[in-house]
Amino acid sequence: MVSMRLRGLVSLGIGLAGVALAALGYHEQQAIEGLGGSVVGFLAVVLSLASKERKEEVVFAAETVADAEPVDPITDPLTGLLNDIFFSGLLGTKVATARRRLWPLSIVLLQLVIATDDDAAIDSAVYEFSNIVRTTIRTADVACRVGARTFGLLLDDTDEDGAAWVAERIQIAQARRADNSVVKVCAGVSSYPSHGIEPEELMTTAKEALRRSMEEVETPGLGKVIVAPQRPL
């Protein structure tokens, strides 16, 4: 903005000088000087108008950016669920709460097995599954989209058996929807303190359980629900 203002002042100065030179040239009957002054004055006016137009463009661009909707860094734009950034940040808080209140906490990772390569169909399946998750879990539970086809649940005061039951309920709800694009819903479960006492350990064991479930994707059924192995005492 400062440079544009300076350019405008310079243009104005050149214009005034050109007008003065033109007046002097004509007054002294020196046609060449008068013509030269007129040309300088004309160029100064053009430069001033161009500077004004550029300034208006910058102002319009700034207003457009100001009017644009802000991007939420922790919300998944497709499903409206919170994303993996939020999930990772909340996990530590949930573990601390579980430790303080002496209750279990469970992680459930759910991955969709989708039998299509069509992007629109995949987005539709992911969106509809997110609604199934919302309506199946408790109000106090947290659901996040943590991957392209993967969802993560944080279940307060829920042990591994209860978490496995939640995963199975979601699988059944998905099957009842009769969406042919979703072949299976694989699940991995990890619980505090049975499978880990630190957030990183719990997440690692949950991912490993989900990996094992995905390895058995060819097994008949709605999808395997694999519970992480007990941590050694």
C-alpha positions as semicolon CSV with decimal commas, in nm:
position;residue;x (nm);y (nm);z (nm)
1;M;0,000;0,000;0,000
2;V;0,288;0,241;0,081
3;S;0,456;0,180;-0,255
4;M;0,128;0,246;-0,437
5;R;0,079;0,572;-0,247
6;L;0,437;0,675;-0,332
7;R;0,379;0,587;-0,697
8;G;0,070;0,805;-0,700
9;L;0,259;1,101;-0,552
10;V;0,539;1,059;-0,807
11;S;0,284;1,045;-1,087
12;L;0,120;1,361;-0,958
13;G;0,456;1,535;-0,943
14;I;0,544;1,433;-1,297
15;G;0,206;1,549;-1,415
16;L;0,244;1,891;-1,255
17;A;0,593;1,926;-1,402
18;G;0,461;1,833;-1,743
19;V;0,182;2,087;-1,722
20;A;0,426;2,359;-1,613
21;L;0,664;2,270;-1,894
22;A;0,382;2,275;-2,144
23;A;0,266;2,617;-2,026
24;L;0,620;2,753;-2,042
25;G;0,676;2,610;-2,388
26;Y;0,359;2,756;-2,530
27;H;0,416;3,086;-2,356
28;E;0,761;3,116;-2,514
29;Q;0,615;2,991;-2,842
30;Q;0,838;2,686;-2,829
31;A;0,616;2,423;-2,976
32;I;0,856;2,132;-2,915
33;E;0,882;2,201;-2,543
34;G;0,509;2,246;-2,522
35;L;0,450;1,917;-2,700
36;G;0,704;1,743;-2,481
37;G;0,538;1,877;-2,170
38;S;0,200;1,761;-2,291
39;V;0,334;1,410;-2,355
40;V;0,491;1,398;-2,008
41;G;0,167;1,515;-1,852
42;F;-0,032;1,257;-2,045
43;L;0,200;0,973;-1,941
44;A;0,178;1,085;-1,580
45;V;-0,201;1,075;-1,589
46;V;-0,194;0,724;-1,741
47;L;0,050;0,606;-1,472
48;S;-0,166;0,757;-1,200
49;L;-0,480;0,588;-1,332
50;A;-0,299;0,253;-1,358
51;S;-0,178;0,290;-0,999
52;K;-0,533;0,364;-0,882
53;E;-0,670;0,062;-1,071
54;R;-0,404;-0,165;-0,918
55;K;-0,482;-0,030;-0,573
56;E;-0,851;-0,107;-0,622
57;E;-0,761;-0,463;-0,732
58;V;-0,555;-0,517;-0,417
59;V;-0,835;-0,381;-0,197
60;F;-1,088;-0,609;-0,371
61;A;-0,858;-0,910;-0,327
62;A;-0,813;-0,829;0,042
63;E;-1,189;-0,802;0,090
64;T;-1,239;-1,134;-0,090
65;V;-0,990;-1,309;0,140
66;A;-1,154;-1,151;0,444
67;D;-1,497;-1,274;0,331
68;A;-1,377;-1,633;0,269
69;E;-1,483;-1,893;0,522
70;P;-1,201;-1,991;0,762
71;V;-1,068;-2,347;0,736
72;D;-1,116;-2,554;1,050
73;P;-0,787;-2,743;1,107
74;I;-0,940;-3,014;1,329
75;T;-1,260;-3,101;1,143
76;D;-1,289;-3,342;0,852
77;P;-1,464;-3,150;0,571
78;L;-1,642;-3,456;0,426
79;T;-1,795;-3,612;0,736
80;G;-1,797;-3,321;0,979
81;L;-1,626;-3,543;1,236
82;L;-1,312;-3,434;1,414
83;N;-0,990;-3,547;1,248
84;D;-0,670;-3,734;1,338
85;I;-0,504;-3,418;1,476
86;F;-0,780;-3,382;1,733
87;F;-0,782;-3,756;1,805
88;S;-0,410;-3,763;1,881
89;G;-0,431;-3,457;2,102
90;L;-0,734;-3,582;2,295
91;L;-0,595;-3,931;2,356
92;G;-0,341;-3,807;2,613
93;T;-0,610;-3,618;2,802
94;K;-0,840;-3,921;2,802
95;V;-0,565;-4,149;2,934
96;A;-0,487;-3,902;3,212
97;T;-0,856;-3,889;3,306
98;A;-0,881;-4,269;3,306
99;R;-0,576;-4,293;3,531
100;R;-0,713;-4,035;3,771
101;R;-1,062;-4,186;3,790
102;L;-0,943;-4,545;3,788
103;W;-1,162;-4,649;3,501
104;P;-1,083;-4,818;3,168
105;L;-1,052;-4,638;2,836
106;S;-1,074;-4,803;2,497
107;I;-0,961;-4,716;2,146
108;V;-1,150;-4,867;1,854
109;L;-1,009;-4,829;1,503
110;L;-1,254;-4,908;1,222
111;Q;-1,153;-4,941;0,857
112;L;-1,390;-4,970;0,565
113;V;-1,320;-5,222;0,291
114;I;-1,479;-5,063;-0,016
115;A;-1,527;-5,250;-0,343
116;T;-1,510;-4,956;-0,584
117;D;-1,256;-4,716;-0,724
118;D;-1,509;-4,445;-0,798
119;D;-1,422;-4,139;-0,589
120;A;-1,781;-4,020;-0,560
121;A;-1,900;-4,363;-0,444
122;I;-1,616;-4,383;-0,190
123;D;-1,698;-4,039;-0,051
124;S;-2,064;-4,134;-0,025
125;A;-1,982;-4,459;0,158
126;V;-1,749;-4,281;0,401
127;Y;-2,006;-4,010;0,469
128;E;-2,290;-4,256;0,530
129;F;-2,070;-4,467;0,757
130;S;-1,984;-4,160;0,963
131;N;-2,356;-4,111;1,027
132;I;-2,387;-4,475;1,137
133;V;-2,103;-4,423;1,383
134;R;-2,265;-4,107;1,520
135;T;-2,596;-4,277;1,588
136;T;-2,441;-4,592;1,737
137;I;-2,198;-4,460;1,997
138;R;-2,290;-4,284;2,319
139;T;-2,307;-3,906;2,345
140;A;-2,002;-3,906;2,573
141;D;-1,793;-4,108;2,326
142;V;-1,570;-3,944;2,066
143;A;-1,558;-4,042;1,699
144;C;-1,298;-3,906;1,457
145;R;-1,200;-3,970;1,098
146;V;-0,834;-4,062;1,128
147;G;-0,766;-4,181;0,773
148;A;-0,914;-4,191;0,424
149;R;-1,129;-4,493;0,518
150;T;-1,044;-4,523;0,887
151;F;-1,231;-4,401;1,193
152;G;-1,118;-4,387;1,554
153;L;-1,334;-4,408;1,866
154;L;-1,242;-4,308;2,222
155;L;-1,471;-4,479;2,471
156;D;-1,460;-4,361;2,832
157;D;-1,521;-4,613;3,112
158;T;-1,525;-4,898;2,861
159;D;-1,307;-5,209;2,872
160;E;-1,201;-5,420;2,575
161;D;-1,514;-5,638;2,587
162;G;-1,742;-5,336;2,581
163;A;-1,536;-5,178;2,301
164;A;-1,555;-5,496;2,092
165;W;-1,931;-5,496;2,140
166;V;-1,951;-5,134;2,015
167;A;-1,750;-5,230;1,706
168;E;-1,982;-5,522;1,636
169;R;-2,290;-5,302;1,672
170;I;-2,146;-5,064;1,413
171;Q;-2,071;-5,355;1,180
172;I;-2,429;-5,478;1,210
173;A;-2,571;-5,130;1,149
174;Q;-2,358;-5,097;0,837
175;A;-2,468;-5,439;0,711
176;R;-2,834;-5,348;0,761
177;R;-2,786;-5,044;0,542
178;A;-2,717;-5,284;0,253
179;D;-2,452;-5,067;0,092
180;N;-2,293;-5,292;-0,170
181;S;-1,988;-5,069;-0,200
182;V;-1,883;-5,147;0,160
183;V;-1,767;-5,509;0,175
184;K;-1,655;-5,523;0,539
185;V;-1,577;-5,313;0,844
186;C;-1,254;-5,430;1,008
187;A;-1,184;-5,332;1,367
188;G;-0,893;-5,320;1,609
189;V;-0,940;-5,265;1,984
190;S;-0,696;-5,155;2,252
191;S;-0,778;-5,064;2,613
192;Y;-0,620;-4,890;2,909
193;P;-0,474;-5,040;3,124
194;S;-0,496;-5,389;2,975
195;H;-0,298;-5,315;2,658
196;G;-0,097;-5,011;2,754
197;I;-0,071;-4,731;3,006
198;E;0,068;-4,460;2,779
199;P;-0,115;-4,298;2,484
200;E;0,151;-4,399;2,230
201;E;0,145;-4,760;2,348
202;L;-0,233;-4,779;2,326
203;M;-0,234;-4,632;1,975
204;T;0,037;-4,870;1,862
205;T;-0,147;-5,176;1,991
206;A;-0,475;-5,057;1,838
207;K;-0,309;-5,015;1,498
208;E;-0,154;-5,359;1,525
209;A;-0,493;-5,511;1,609
210;L;-0,647;-5,336;1,308
211;R;-0,365;-5,461;1,085
212;R;-0,433;-5,817;1,195
213;S;-0,803;-5,768;1,124
214;M;-0,726;-5,643;0,772
215;E;-0,512;-5,951;0,711
216;E;-0,824;-6,164;0,761
217;V;-1,041;-5,960;0,528
218;E;-1,110;-6,266;0,311
219;T;-1,269;-6,448;0,606
220;P;-1,651;-6,470;0,574
221;G;-1,852;-6,234;0,789
222;L;-1,893;-5,863;0,852
223;G;-1,526;-5,817;0,936
224;K;-1,299;-5,929;1,216
225;V;-1,292;-5,744;1,547
226;I;-0,943;-5,805;1,684
227;V;-0,859;-5,716;2,044
228;A;-0,494;-5,639;2,119
229;P;-0,306;-5,896;2,330
230;Q;-0,271;-5,836;2,701
231;R;0,041;-5,643;2,797
232;P;0,281;-5,834;3,025
233;L;0,257;-5,750;3,394
